[in-house]
């Protein structure tokens, strides 16, 4: 059975540092959980980065089968932790065991999918344009292009998904798949979970005889640890899932480096939902039930929770609003994954309560230290235009509803929105065709457009887009989920008129290479 020691993993070495320690907090009781974890030292950060730089060239040149084997070994190792991992995640986050098991399954599925991506090697997107020395008036050069790994990547663990978006989550798996060494900054809310998973990766790297610098895990509660990693000159990219404040700070920090680097930050979303007249009239109550259930999942701690609901008044809107109110305000209180989220939720509600809108809060009795009660907010279109805060995420089990006097008002609101991860439209009959301009406007604001569903639930597959225009994400061209997410960690290189010996194997076409690429 794995024993927690409060350990960092620096290039294959388990290190338990001294100094002041911090602890995970049990969200149900507020009690500190053993062991304590120390802040990574400057010296540890430097060694982790230096080891990643040393491992970079060899890992980038490693065989696809080696990287695939690594990812599958990590998945096997995580499953092999059994109840030890499930119990620790539950203790640090208050997530129920079934939810932990589901997230563990998603994490291991991701790892194995990225193993397939690594093995297939299609992410290199090789392209060959053969030269023509006889072309007039100028000879055509021989040009060959493919993607190559960026280099060492820093991944910040997310608080709300302690497995799927953390130490061995999608960012780490996709970066390892293309040959980028990874340094993980563990989230301080679940350091024990991070240590358990980090040790699995360390063991897999060692067992496969890869360079130890392929993976390091560092703990830290202060912003200084993450900032030092982002500033380090060997780091070539950053992956982050979290708040807009944190993501924007990392983007700004990376932009001020002597060599600016990309930060791929997924920063949350209000995930607007539009209910069109025919759907509202025909099944408004059922839609309200569905949306409330989606909003209340895990106390609203999904970045895809529906937080803004829009419709045109009338058409059965009163029954829709009444059902939403009953389901939201009648729901039980539940714990957030750590105290900071509860504090942020309460602070947000205090902010909006000072605005000229209606804020109704549930009255369920709190039983856990971090329990939060759901809230339903109601505003007018004029309120949304006058108060930009209402057009952005309310993280937690809160939903803002807006009944619009006309379809024109509904369209105006959608056109005024900033970027979001998702946009959902409920429609029946001719709703979609008669509101085509509105749907087109919503499509411009989101990374994923959903018809007659809910935004929670992110399928891990090549067609998924988990991203969107700013401020939902820092770069709308990329997804943080699915096989295409590897594109964040690569860059294209072109070889011009290079002899075969200078070309990577994937771009050689001489006899005996088994390379059938044509251009």
PyMOL commands that set and color helices and strands:
alter all, ss='L'
color gray80, all
select helices_A, chain A and resi 42-60+64-80+83-93+97-120+122-124+170-177+188-207+212-214+223-231+244-255+277-300+317-329+339-353+381-386+388-391+407-416+431-434+436-443+483-489+500-502+505-507
alter helices_A, ss='H'
color red, helices_A
select strands_A, chain A and resi 8-10+13-15+21-25+32-38+127-129+143-149+153-156+182-185+215-218+237-241+262-266+272-275+308-312+334-335+358-361+371-372+375-379+398-404+420-426+446-451+490-496
alter strands_A, ss='S'
color yellow, strands_A
deselect
rebuild
show_as cartoon
